[in-house]
Amino acid sequence: MRIGIDVGGTNTDAVLMDGTTVIGHVKHSTSKDITGGIGGALTALQQQYSFSPSAVQAVMIGTTHFLNALIEQRGLAPTAALRLGLPATAALPPMVGWPRDLVSAVQGRHYLAHGGHEFDGRRISPLDPDEIRRHAADMARSGTRSVAISSVFSPVNLECEAAAAEIVRQELGPDVAISLSHEIGRVGLLQRENATIINAALRELADHIVDGLASSLVEHGIAAPLYLSQNDGTLMDIEYARRYPVATFASGPTNSMRGAAVLSGLASCAVIDIGGTTTDVGVLTNGFPREATTEVTVAGVRTNFRMPDVFSIGIGGGSLVDADGLTVGPESVGYELGSRALVFGGDTLTATDIAVAAGLADVGDRSAVAHLDRGLVSTALDRISRRVADAVEQMRTTSDPLSVVAVGGGSVLLEHELPGLGTVIRPERFDVANAIGAAIAQVSGEVDRVEAVRDGRRQILADDARQEAIDRAVAAGARPESVQIVEFDEVPIPYLPGNATRIRVKAVGDLALHSGLVSTGQEGSR
């Protein structure tokens, strides 16, 4: 058996699964510290279906806590950015274009040093160890506790970042947290560097959160391995989560989409995930969320690490509704829905009250909304449907018919048909699809690099990349016989010489529950 948990802004959902069969599922209010909500969900799950903690083989958790911490600028460590690339790259220093308040929140300092490579592996300039030591000494004087190191074209050649990291560790001590850009982002210096700085700023918080999650399991007698969901819907172990907290940023929407694929039986469709605060719309391709192909802006910072292509709007079960029903959201009562909504004895008109009044949901006290004007209810529902339908239309890339699956507890807000999209599929247990997506998640291995493709070498390079992706998935904990290639891209880069081509391969496989993940293998799950 395995337990899947998804921590949302309003509810924490948990499911107990035996293979692909859902044995039990619960919803529990999310707490401010998230661990309290997880503990409550585990207790409720145990009460609903009495299971032995020793029978649980793995626990999978999805949370956007790290993303929320970045947006709210809390728990961020004093961070320094070291870029290797002089005499190039000096015109645009690290953290250029960042919101000033975010730079202040991370006490951001930046340093430029020699090093780096061209796309074909040629050096830009030799690394200067003394220069790195001088920068490290200044970091120590300024109280830096986390360091982000980026080098020009490090996804092609990582040796400069590795060498600089060793020097910084020698100067600042073994406890300093170091994030290397070739492990986090893709080709594109500024965006990759930004993602690395964000990751570095979250490292201390990651230790705190992971320890809290692990303690929650121990308190409930569960000794099974703990995994966290990644942005692409696959898993990482807790040591990997400590090192790469940015890999969890979009785990909530991706869990819901993966759960929608399992529950609906559709490998390709649009997924509408309506929670208590927001509605996330994404597209499934071959059972996995479609990834964003352009840079992704996070908290006002441009990045290029792996993120799903998701469009979000401020509509959810806790959304505030105005007196005439013309405005629904984006303000929400959030995790206070259970005390502030009319049907739960509160004094605030929410979207959940509208759904109950319309007969779309049966929660709380229906008599508490019996006085609502029918015109108000109809107007609010129409407003919700049209905004959600518009969001789905924005995610289209073709005019081909697109099946629509609705999941999440808030999906009861939708009527059976959406304008211009037809019937909405709402599968069984739609309200805990996110937790199911976490529980059935697989592990992955990915290769993303730039190669100079010479005559007769294309197929060899492609085959090598495929095999490396498979090997990384197996090293990350996948059962070898279950691994398969799910994505393969070759993209010529015309602005670089030498017939440069970006080769990207992704392999996924089922988690080998008795083997456990290993931290070294998780390097391939980027």
Wavefront OBJ file of the C-alpha trace (Angstrom):
o trace
v 0.000 0.000 0.000
v 0.991 3.614 -0.505
v -0.335 6.953 0.699
v -0.660 9.998 -1.531
v -1.044 13.471 -0.004
v -1.543 16.818 -1.704
v -1.364 20.023 0.318
v -3.566 22.733 -1.173
v -4.270 26.271 -0.056
v -7.606 25.234 1.451
v -7.585 21.448 1.945
v -5.026 18.718 2.437
v -6.176 15.599 0.591
v -4.959 12.087 1.372
v -5.617 8.701 -0.230
v -4.675 5.168 0.718
v -4.057 3.025 -2.360
v -3.340 -0.618 -3.039
v -1.858 -0.590 -6.526
v -4.310 1.504 -8.554
v -7.237 0.828 -6.207
v -8.292 3.607 -3.828
v -9.003 2.066 -0.435
v -9.726 5.251 1.480
v -9.652 9.006 0.958
v -10.106 12.078 3.167
v -10.040 15.864 3.085
v -8.677 17.900 5.972
v -8.229 21.639 6.382
v -4.727 22.840 5.530
v -2.836 24.356 8.449
v -0.529 27.352 8.319
v 2.525 25.159 8.959
v 1.251 22.433 6.511
v 2.557 19.645 8.776
v -0.462 20.029 11.073
v -2.817 19.552 8.142
v -0.873 16.512 6.982
v -1.007 15.024 10.468
v -4.747 15.629 10.615
v -5.255 14.000 7.216
v -3.253 10.937 8.252
v -5.279 10.613 11.455
v -8.558 10.876 9.539
v -7.357 8.314 6.998
v -6.480 5.891 9.798
v -9.918 6.381 11.344
v -11.703 5.812 8.050
v -9.806 2.676 7.129
v -7.895 0.969 9.909
v -4.563 -0.007 8.374
v -1.268 -1.064 9.860
v 1.399 1.653 9.451
v 3.908 -1.121 8.717
v 1.891 -2.084 5.623
v 2.554 1.312 4.010
v 5.403 0.960 1.511
v 5.742 4.601 0.484
v 4.271 8.057 1.125
v 4.119 10.625 -1.687
v 3.467 14.294 -0.893
v 2.806 17.198 -3.221
v 3.064 20.738 -1.864
v 3.492 24.260 -3.214
v 4.836 25.451 0.130
v 8.184 26.455 -1.354
v 6.579 28.493 -4.117
v 4.349 30.220 -1.588
v 7.378 31.008 0.582
v 9.108 32.654 -2.377
v 6.043 34.696 -3.321
v 5.495 35.743 0.296
v 9.273 36.322 0.747
v 9.542 34.365 3.989
v 12.144 31.899 5.213
v 14.667 32.850 2.522
v 18.389 32.440 3.271
v 21.051 35.147 2.701
v 22.232 34.205 -0.785
v 25.173 35.031 -3.039
v 25.338 34.502 -6.807
v 28.700 33.630 -8.356
v 28.863 33.717 -12.150
v 31.779 32.281 -14.134
v 32.189 33.857 -17.554
v 34.522 36.867 -17.550
v 35.511 38.671 -19.682
v 32.077 37.894 -21.226
v 28.667 38.496 -19.546
v 29.745 41.583 -17.571
v 27.065 43.825 -19.101
v 24.173 42.095 -17.305
v 25.081 41.092 -13.724
v 23.292 38.390 -11.714
v 19.802 39.298 -10.420
v 19.317 41.888 -13.150
v 15.605 42.498 -13.609
v 14.660 41.040 -10.191
v 12.068 42.847 -8.051
v 13.991 44.974 -5.560
v 12.077 43.692 -2.573
v 12.947 40.099 -3.479
v 16.655 40.974 -3.791
v 16.432 42.501 -0.320
v 14.592 39.459 1.042
v 17.452 37.143 -0.003
v 20.074 39.763 0.961
v 21.333 39.186 -2.555
v 24.991 39.696 -3.393
v 26.598 38.903 -6.747
v 30.110 38.224 -7.989
v 31.645 37.852 -11.450
v 34.676 35.640 -12.084
v 36.626 34.144 -14.977
v 35.691 30.756 -16.404
v 32.942 29.289 -18.549
v 32.799 27.485 -21.882
v 31.472 27.886 -25.390
v 28.720 25.514 -26.520
v 31.291 23.154 -28.055
v 33.313 22.861 -24.850
v 36.037 25.436 -25.646
v 37.019 27.580 -22.649
v 36.072 31.237 -22.534
v 38.826 31.821 -19.970
v 40.655 29.742 -17.342
v 39.174 29.527 -13.858
v 41.159 31.645 -11.372
v 41.137 29.909 -7.939
v 42.490 32.981 -6.133
v 39.713 35.103 -7.602
v 37.121 32.602 -6.335
v 38.730 32.631 -2.882
v 38.544 36.434 -2.684
v 34.873 36.339 -3.555
v 34.256 33.564 -1.015
v 35.985 35.591 1.696
v 33.647 38.502 1.002
v 30.666 36.136 1.137
v 31.802 34.970 4.571
v 32.139 38.547 5.840
v 28.627 39.399 4.596
v 26.967 36.443 6.316
v 26.096 34.478 3.187
v 24.659 31.055 4.028
v 23.737 29.799 0.552
v 25.586 30.176 -2.762
v 24.345 29.858 -6.351
v 27.071 29.130 -8.907
v 26.457 29.482 -12.637
v 28.827 29.186 -15.567
v 28.367 29.958 -19.238
v 27.151 26.811 -21.037
v 27.557 24.651 -17.941
v 24.880 22.211 -19.259
v 27.494 21.402 -21.929
v 30.548 21.402 -19.653
v 30.114 21.450 -15.881
v 33.771 21.430 -14.803
v 33.982 25.165 -13.962
v 30.964 25.037 -11.664
v 32.244 21.894 -9.953
v 35.715 23.367 -9.409
v 34.348 26.671 -8.109
v 32.005 24.854 -5.735
v 34.912 22.950 -4.222
v 36.826 26.181 -3.595
v 33.796 27.932 -2.072
v 33.174 24.948 0.189
v 36.777 25.006 1.364
v 36.542 28.706 2.212
v 33.043 28.804 3.777
v 33.015 25.378 5.374
v 31.233 22.084 4.649
v 27.849 23.317 5.893
v 27.384 26.002 3.244
v 24.533 25.214 0.843
v 25.697 25.323 -2.783
v 23.417 25.162 -5.817
v 24.905 24.554 -9.285
v 23.056 25.834 -12.333
v 23.743 22.837 -14.585
v 21.735 20.718 -12.133
v 18.710 23.015 -12.165
v 18.109 24.974 -15.366
v 18.550 24.597 -19.094
v 20.544 26.374 -21.759
v 20.062 30.140 -21.374
v 22.407 31.785 -18.876
v 20.281 34.456 -17.182
v 17.161 32.326 -16.749
v 19.167 29.307 -15.582
v 21.097 31.498 -13.161
v 17.863 32.995 -11.800
v 16.417 29.554 -11.136
v 19.612 28.572 -9.328
v 19.556 31.657 -7.101
v 15.926 30.979 -6.171
v 16.815 27.380 -5.355
v 19.731 28.521 -3.190
v 17.533 30.961 -1.271
v 15.113 28.133 -0.400
v 17.664 25.570 0.758
v 17.384 26.304 4.492
v 13.589 26.297 4.356
v 13.733 22.995 2.480
v 15.577 21.363 5.380
v 12.981 22.668 7.816
v 9.984 21.548 5.745
v 11.370 18.120 4.885
v 12.204 17.458 8.542
v 8.660 18.465 9.482
v 7.113 16.168 6.884
v 9.277 13.247 7.994
v 8.354 13.882 11.645
v 4.651 13.792 10.769
v 5.068 10.276 9.408
v 7.081 9.102 12.388
v 4.424 10.428 14.784
v 1.890 8.214 13.008
v 4.146 5.164 13.171
v 4.907 5.173 9.442
v 8.486 4.192 8.637
v 8.026 3.984 4.866
v 10.165 6.070 2.496
v 8.931 9.600 1.858
v 8.901 11.140 -1.627
v 7.899 14.559 -2.882
v 6.234 15.293 -6.210
v 8.168 17.184 -8.868
v 6.980 19.744 -11.395
v 6.659 17.127 -14.145
v 4.550 14.703 -12.101
v 7.385 12.340 -11.161
v 8.957 11.711 -7.750
v 12.062 12.702 -5.839
v 13.348 11.447 -2.526
v 13.699 13.739 0.488
v 17.449 14.265 0.091
v 16.881 15.442 -3.475
v 14.091 17.731 -2.202
v 16.502 19.305 0.282
v 18.886 20.167 -2.555
v 16.354 21.185 -5.217
v 13.239 22.738 -3.642
v 12.404 24.550 -6.926
v 11.540 21.147 -8.379
v 8.328 21.164 -6.279
v 6.915 24.524 -7.446
v 4.148 23.167 -9.686
v 3.586 19.798 -8.032
v -0.021 20.624 -7.116
v -1.342 21.136 -10.667
v 0.751 18.286 -12.067
v -0.533 15.852 -9.434
v -4.090 16.781 -10.341
v -3.434 16.291 -14.045
v -1.782 12.919 -13.503
v -4.678 11.891 -11.256
v -7.136 13.050 -13.923
v -5.390 10.839 -16.491
v -5.738 7.780 -14.266
v -9.339 8.439 -13.220
v -10.644 9.352 -16.682
v -8.587 6.879 -18.699
v -7.653 9.701 -21.089
v -3.978 10.160 -21.958
v -4.536 13.417 -23.873
v -7.079 16.028 -22.751
v -7.502 19.384 -21.059
v -7.670 19.217 -17.265
v -9.489 21.760 -15.117
v -8.407 21.555 -11.472
v -10.569 23.711 -9.208
v -9.479 23.969 -5.614
v -10.479 26.276 -2.803
v -8.595 29.307 -4.096
v -7.628 28.898 -7.760
v -8.483 27.076 -10.952
v -5.508 25.573 -12.813
v -5.913 24.572 -16.445
v -3.374 22.344 -18.176
v -3.121 19.892 -21.042
v -2.160 16.219 -20.823
v -0.067 14.724 -23.622
v 0.611 10.988 -23.446
v -0.456 10.992 -19.819
v 1.939 13.730 -18.681
v 1.445 17.487 -18.339
v 2.532 19.505 -21.357
v 5.639 21.430 -20.380
v 6.080 25.138 -20.889
v 8.263 25.740 -23.960
v 9.153 29.321 -23.065
v 10.660 30.901 -20.016
v 8.515 30.851 -16.878
v 8.192 33.888 -14.633
v 8.151 33.018 -10.924
v 7.611 35.779 -8.346
v 8.595 38.325 -10.993
v 11.801 36.478 -11.958
v 12.410 34.903 -15.381
v 13.502 31.260 -15.155
v 13.886 28.267 -17.475
v 13.688 25.196 -15.274
v 11.191 22.434 -15.926
v 7.619 23.637 -15.345
v 4.235 22.506 -16.699
v 2.276 24.737 -19.031
v -0.505 25.805 -16.649
v -2.876 28.757 -16.797
v -4.362 29.819 -13.457
v -7.306 32.046 -12.585
v -8.596 33.178 -9.206
v -11.726 31.037 -8.973
v -12.242 28.315 -6.358
v -14.647 27.000 -3.798
v -13.642 29.718 -1.360
v -13.873 32.594 -3.857
v -15.808 35.621 -2.666
v -18.976 36.440 -4.622
v -20.324 39.998 -4.801
v -23.946 40.950 -4.233
v -24.992 40.726 -7.879
v -22.977 37.630 -8.820
v -20.992 39.423 -11.510
v -17.686 39.129 -9.645
v -16.381 35.774 -8.419
v -12.835 35.818 -6.986
v -9.935 36.327 -7.079
v -10.213 36.994 -3.336
v -10.854 33.841 -1.346
v -11.470 32.760 2.227
v -8.911 29.984 1.597
v -8.498 27.470 4.395
v -11.167 29.326 6.428
v -13.898 28.089 4.061
v -15.179 25.662 6.704
v -15.977 28.510 9.102
v -16.735 31.533 6.911
v -19.000 30.160 4.132
v -22.742 30.555 4.669
v -23.409 26.812 4.480
v -20.889 26.253 7.285
v -22.424 28.850 9.613
v -20.339 31.822 8.480
v -21.341 35.215 7.117
v -19.435 35.318 3.800
v -20.969 34.513 0.408
v -18.628 32.134 -1.399
v -18.669 30.140 -4.617
v -19.377 27.016 -2.548
v -22.580 28.629 -1.292
v -23.591 29.297 -4.902
v -22.957 25.643 -5.845
v -25.052 24.387 -2.920
v -27.869 26.798 -3.703
v -27.873 25.589 -7.328
v -28.010 21.940 -6.294
v -24.552 21.194 -7.712
v -23.087 20.325 -4.315
v -24.449 18.838 -1.115
v -22.285 20.104 1.731
v -23.065 21.995 4.904
v -26.494 23.417 5.671
v -28.510 23.924 2.481
v -31.121 25.985 4.350
v -28.482 28.657 4.997
v -28.521 29.576 1.298
v -32.220 29.043 0.583
v -32.746 32.824 0.648
v -30.314 33.517 -2.213
v -31.914 35.090 -5.281
v -32.151 32.651 -8.203
v -30.899 35.359 -10.551
v -27.807 35.900 -8.409
v -27.068 32.157 -8.405
v -27.518 31.828 -12.163
v -25.387 34.884 -12.911
v -22.534 33.675 -10.685
v -22.523 30.187 -12.209
v -22.545 31.629 -15.726
v -19.638 33.899 -14.793
v -17.658 30.931 -13.459
v -18.351 28.760 -16.520
v -17.380 31.448 -19.005
v -14.139 32.339 -17.243
v -13.125 28.684 -16.992
v -14.044 28.047 -20.643
v -11.960 31.054 -21.701
v -9.010 29.654 -19.732
v -9.294 26.303 -21.547
v -9.445 28.064 -24.915
v -6.221 29.915 -24.100
v -4.476 26.580 -23.601
v -5.406 25.253 -27.037
v -2.657 24.867 -29.614
v -4.878 23.443 -32.387
v -8.500 23.590 -33.434
v -8.896 19.829 -32.969
v -11.599 18.608 -30.550
v -10.346 18.572 -26.968
v -11.861 16.446 -24.217
v -12.229 18.295 -20.910
v -11.815 16.599 -17.516
v -12.713 18.453 -14.312
v -11.148 17.471 -10.974
v -10.650 19.006 -7.555
v -13.228 19.602 -4.856
v -14.172 22.935 -6.405
v -15.106 21.371 -9.753
v -18.673 21.078 -8.460
v -18.885 24.747 -9.419
v -19.041 23.740 -13.085
v -22.245 22.717 -14.777
v -22.273 19.683 -17.068
v -21.352 21.675 -20.162
v -18.975 24.560 -20.792
v -19.622 27.203 -23.470
v -17.982 26.105 -26.719
v -16.401 22.989 -25.179
v -19.283 20.590 -24.688
v -19.667 18.007 -21.933
v -17.353 18.123 -18.956
v -16.052 14.745 -17.749
v -16.032 14.548 -13.951
v -14.650 11.100 -13.021
v -15.265 9.176 -9.834
v -13.235 10.508 -6.874
v -12.559 13.692 -8.810
v -12.269 15.581 -5.517
v -9.021 13.797 -4.517
v -7.439 13.461 -7.958
v -4.439 15.458 -6.739
v -3.635 12.983 -3.968
v -4.182 10.067 -6.350
v -1.781 11.694 -8.819
v 0.839 11.893 -6.085
v 0.306 8.268 -5.032
v 0.689 6.803 -8.539
v 3.582 9.053 -9.609
v 6.548 7.496 -11.384
v 10.249 8.329 -11.419
v 12.113 9.847 -14.313
v 15.489 10.346 -15.915
v 16.197 13.245 -18.246
v 18.983 14.323 -20.579
v 19.080 17.880 -21.918
v 22.236 19.009 -23.701
v 23.672 20.737 -26.736
v 25.753 18.665 -29.174
v 27.727 19.485 -32.302
v 26.162 16.994 -34.724
v 28.783 15.926 -37.239
v 28.256 13.822 -40.353
v 27.175 10.284 -39.500
v 26.993 10.995 -35.764
v 23.352 12.019 -35.364
v 21.921 8.563 -34.669
v 24.777 7.666 -32.328
v 24.243 10.820 -30.264
v 20.480 10.248 -30.157
v 20.852 6.610 -29.075
v 23.393 7.560 -26.409
v 21.039 10.203 -25.023
v 18.123 7.746 -24.916
v 20.187 5.159 -23.061
v 21.516 7.734 -20.606
v 17.959 8.875 -19.809
v 16.913 5.263 -19.196
v 19.945 4.664 -16.987
v 19.161 7.782 -14.970
v 15.561 6.669 -14.434
v 16.730 3.270 -13.188
v 19.312 4.903 -10.914
v 16.528 7.131 -9.577
v 14.558 4.074 -8.427
v 12.513 2.929 -11.437
v 11.969 -0.753 -12.143
v 14.150 -1.391 -15.227
v 11.497 -3.360 -17.107
v 8.969 -0.522 -16.732
v 11.111 2.314 -18.105
v 10.162 3.837 -21.425
v 11.038 6.957 -23.412
v 8.127 9.423 -23.268
v 9.742 12.472 -24.858
v 12.451 12.978 -27.450
v 13.286 16.338 -29.050
v 16.005 17.476 -31.409
v 16.091 21.236 -31.959
v 18.778 22.845 -34.194
v 20.241 26.048 -32.737
v 20.895 28.244 -35.784
v 22.668 31.041 -33.921
v 25.489 28.731 -32.839
v 28.164 27.389 -35.219
v 29.056 23.757 -35.856
v 25.571 22.354 -36.554
v 24.665 22.730 -32.860
v 21.559 20.793 -31.805
v 19.754 20.607 -28.491
v 18.885 17.005 -27.642
v 16.343 16.406 -24.905
v 15.169 12.958 -23.790
v 12.910 11.944 -20.917
v 12.367 8.409 -19.642
v 9.914 7.353 -16.923
v 9.241 4.141 -15.045
v 7.293 2.765 -12.098
v 8.781 3.166 -8.657
v 10.436 0.030 -7.296
v 8.872 0.205 -3.849
v 11.328 -2.108 -2.140
v 14.492 -0.542 -3.557
v 14.084 3.096 -2.480
v 15.467 6.051 -4.328
v 19.108 6.965 -4.155
v 20.256 10.572 -4.028
v 22.977 10.168 -6.623
v 20.553 8.791 -9.177
v 18.143 11.662 -8.657
v 20.617 13.943 -10.405
v 19.077 12.613 -13.581
v 15.518 13.596 -12.662
v 15.884 17.247 -13.555
l 1 2 3 4 5 6 7 8 9 10 11 12 13 14 15 16 17 18 19 20 21 22 23 24 25 26 27 28 29 30 31 32 33 34 35 36 37 38 39 40 41 42 43 44 45 46 47 48 49 50 51 52 53 54 55 56 57 58 59 60 61 62 63 64 65 66 67 68 69 70 71 72 73 74 75 76 77 78 79 80 81 82 83 84 85 86 87 88 89 90 91 92 93 94 95 96 97 98 99 100 101 102 103 104 105 106 107 108 109 110 111 112 113 114 115 116 117 118 119 120 121 122 123 124 125 126 127 128 129 130 131 132 133 134 135 136 137 138 139 140 141 142 143 144 145 146 147 148 149 150 151 152 153 154 155 156 157 158 159 160 161 162 163 164 165 166 167 168 169 170 171 172 173 174 175 176 177 178 179 180 181 182 183 184 185 186 187 188 189 190 191 192 193 194 195 196 197 198 199 200 201 202 203 204 205 206 207 208 209 210 211 212 213 214 215 216 217 218 219 220 221 222 223 224 225 226 227 228 229 230 231 232 233 234 235 236 237 238 239 240 241 242 243 244 245 246 247 248 249 250 251 252 253 254 255 256 257 258 259 260 261 262 263 264 265 266 267 268 269 270 271 272 273 274 275 276 277 278 279 280 281 282 283 284 285 286 287 288 289 290 291 292 293 294 295 296 297 298 299 300 301 302 303 304 305 306 307 308 309 310 311 312 313 314 315 316 317 318 319 320 321 322 323 324 325 326 327 328 329 330 331 332 333 334 335 336 337 338 339 340 341 342 343 344 345 346 347 348 349 350 351 352 353 354 355 356 357 358 359 360 361 362 363 364 365 366 367 368 369 370 371 372 373 374 375 376 377 378 379 380 381 382 383 384 385 386 387 388 389 390 391 392 393 394 395 396 397 398 399 400 401 402 403 404 405 406 407 408 409 410 411 412 413 414 415 416 417 418 419 420 421 422 423 424 425 426 427 428 429 430 431 432 433 434 435 436 437 438 439 440 441 442 443 444 445 446 447 448 449 450 451 452 453 454 455 456 457 458 459 460 461 462 463 464 465 466 467 468 469 470 471 472 473 474 475 476 477 478 479 480 481 482 483 484 485 486 487 488 489 490 491 492 493 494 495 496 497 498 499 500 501 502 503 504 505 506 507 508 509 510 511 512 513 514 515 516 517 518 519 520 521 522 523 524 525 526
